[in-house]
Amino acid sequence: MSIWLTMSNYRKCKVFLRVDEMARMLKNRFVLLAILLGLCFVQYSVAAEGSSQRLVSPKLLEHANLKILWESKLSIQNTERLEQLLILGNSIYAISNRNYMVSLNKENGDIIFRRVVAPEGLPIAGLKLYGDELISIVGTKLIEIDPLTGNQLNNVDVGFGIACPAARNSSYFYLGGTDKRLHTLRAEDKVQIFEVAAKNDSIITSIIAHDISVIFGTDAGNVISIAPDKPIKLWQFDAAGGIAGPIIRDGISLFFASKDTNVYRVDMVGLPLKRQLVWKYQTAGMLDREPRITQQVVYQYVPAKGVTAIDKQSGQFMWSVPGGVDLLAEAKDRAYVITKDRKLVVMDNLTAKKLYSVNFAEVTRHTANITDSKIYIADEHGRIACLQPVK
C-alpha cells in the first residue's frame, strides 16, 4: 500500500515526532533519576550495614568511659555459632559449635591460628594452658594442642569417661573419671601410675595440680588434698553440698562454691600443709559455678538472683547486681558486670553503689577477665570486641 504525505500531513507527523521525542527524553530522565535514587539508597544501606557491624555503639561506650581497643569478625559459616570465648595466657580462644577454633592475640586481635581442632559433635571440654601446650578433653581422649599453630601434639584415648577438666603438673596428668576415681598418668607416656577415690565414692568435679600437692573436689562436698606422686591423703575439708565448678587457688587460699549455698575460703597453712576455714558466705541460692577472684573481691553468680560481691579478706557482703550473670573485668575500684537482659552494669566497690549501665543488646558471648581491666565480648555470629576503661 502506498502512502502519500501531503504538506499538511507532514507538519502533523513532525509535531507527533517532536512529542514522541520529548516523551523519550522525559522517560530517560525518569530512568536516570530512578538510578540515582537507587544508588543513594544502596549507599545509605551500605552505610547503615557498616554501622550495624559494631558490637556495641562507641557513643554508648563513651557514657561508660570505655573505648574500643580492637574488633574482629571471625570467618565462620552462616549456620555456625560461636559457643565458647576463653582467655588463656596471652590469647583469646573462640570456639564454634563445629569445633572450629580461632586463636587471637588478646592485646591487638591479630589472628594466631584458625582451624578445626576436634571432630564435630564432640565438644571441647575444659581447655587449659599448661606451659607451651593446650590441654583438653574430647570424649574419652586427652588432647594436647600447640598454642602457636593449633596442631595436635598428642591424642590419647584413656579408655574411660572423663567427668571434669584435666589438670597437670610437671610430671603427671590427673583425670577425674566417671568411675569416680582420680587417675594419675605419667606425662611423658600417659601410663597410669596410681588412682584414688573419695572414701564416700563420690564423683570428682574439679582438680588442681601442683608439684607440692593435688587437690580435688567432689559432688558430695569433699575437698581432698593428696601427694602428687602417690596415693597419700594430706588433708580433707567437707562442705555440706557438692562442689560447684572448679576450685580456685589464689596463693595459699582456696575459693570454691558449694551447692549448700555457701562460698568458702579455705587456707593451706603450716608444713606439712593443713587446711583452715577462713570464712564462708551464705548466698540466697544453690550455687552452680565457681567464683571470680580478684585482689580484693570475690564475685559469685547466684542463680535467679544475680552477682554478689564479697570482701575477699573478711567474707562480708559488699553489693549485689540483680540479674547479673558474670564479672567481665575489674578496673581499680570499679567492677563491670554483664546482666541477663544484656546490659553492662558498672559498680563502685568503695561505695557499693551502681554508677551507670550500658545497653549490650548484641552481646551474647563473653569471658571473665580477672588479670587486667580489659573487657572481651562477642556474639554467636563471630563478632568479637576488646574494650578498655578510659583513665
Secondary structure, 3 states (H helix, E strand, C coil): CCCCCCHHHHHHHHHHHHHHHHHHHHHHHHHHHHHHHHHHHHHHHHHHHHHHCCCCCHHHHHHCCEEEEEEEECCCCCCCCEEEEEEECCEEEEEECCCEEEEEECCCCCEEEEEECCCCCCCCEEEEEECCEEEEEECCEEEEECCCCCCEEEEEECCCCECCCCEECCCEEEEEECCCCEEEEECCCCCEEEEECCCCCCCEEEEEECCCCEEEEECCCEEEEECCCCCCEEEEEECCCCEEEEEEEECCEEEEEECCCEEEEEEEECCCCEEEEEEEEECCCCCCCCCEECCCEEEEEECCCEEEEEECCCCCEEEEEECEEEEEEEECCEEEEEECCCEEEEEECCCCEEEEEEECCCCCEEECCCCCCCEEEECCCCEEEEEEECC
